[in-house]
């Protein structure tokens, strides 16, 4: 898998580019790739997100409907976005969402921040993503697979303003508390890892030997 580092990219532009990345992988023009980037403020939501979960018109945050799993979430500066374009029919993980959860857990652990994945209870709201041991959510995951190739991916809160998450029902989980690496570092009296350190830790966790066995 190859790593592609991008800067801040408007969501609509990234979505258009992602469609092309997926086509290239489906046609065998390129190998698997992980794109690392960030977005200006935007709330994205899937077609099955209840309207009541979305922020009001006075929120001032752009709304974009997307073709991925999951529900509504917020993207903004200080958040690391990872878009995975992988052929899961060509030796990829059997459960790519679980694979991504475990990879982010390893990345956070390598940075010194304990994290866990949680199983969704039968009939309960989806707990897909990555959580702190005290049940705060630090990373959201929403993906799609078309013709054996994945798109979309994860949003890891690094050092960002978390207040927009309070303007809507994030991940269709009423009362969920979102956190960030910066918030956890502050609570522990530690320095906040740089964006480069976080990107490197995520890449190592998703591309190294341990990722193969997830």
C-alpha positions, 0 to 999 in steps of 0.5 A: 500500500502506498501513502499519499499526503495531501494538505487541507482539501475542500470536501467536495473536491476530495470526493470528486478526486476519490471517485477517480482514485477508486476507478483507477484501483478498480481498473488495476491502474494503481495499487492500494493507497491511503490518502491523508488530508484534512478538510475545512469545516463541514458536516457530512452525513449518509442518506440514512441519517435522520434529519433530526440528527443534523445541525440547524440552518443557523449553525454556519457549517456546510452540510454535504450528503455522502455515499458512505456508511455511518451517520453525521460527523464533523470535519475541520482543521486539526483533524486527520482524515484518512481515505483508504482505496484498497482492493479487498478482493486482492488479499485485503482484510476480511473485515476492513472496518475492524482492521481500520479500528484496530490500526488506529488503536495501535497508532494511538497506543504508539503515541501513548494514548490508550484506545479501544474498539467497541462491539455494537450490541445486538439491535443497538446503535452502531459503535463503529470507530475508536474510543477511549477507555472511558467511552469518549469517541476519538475517531469516526469511521465510515466506508463504502465498497464498490466492485471490491474497492473501498473508499472513504475511511476515518476521521481522527480528532487530533487538535481541533475545536470540538464544539461543532460536535455539540450542534448535531447528533454525531454518529446518531449517538445522542449524548456521545462525547467526542474527544481529541488527542490534544484533549487527552494530552492536556489531561495527562499533562503531556505535549500534543504530538505534531501532525507529522507524528500522528500521520506517521504513527497512523501510517505505521499502524496501517501498513506495518507487519501487525496490520496484516494480521488484524 
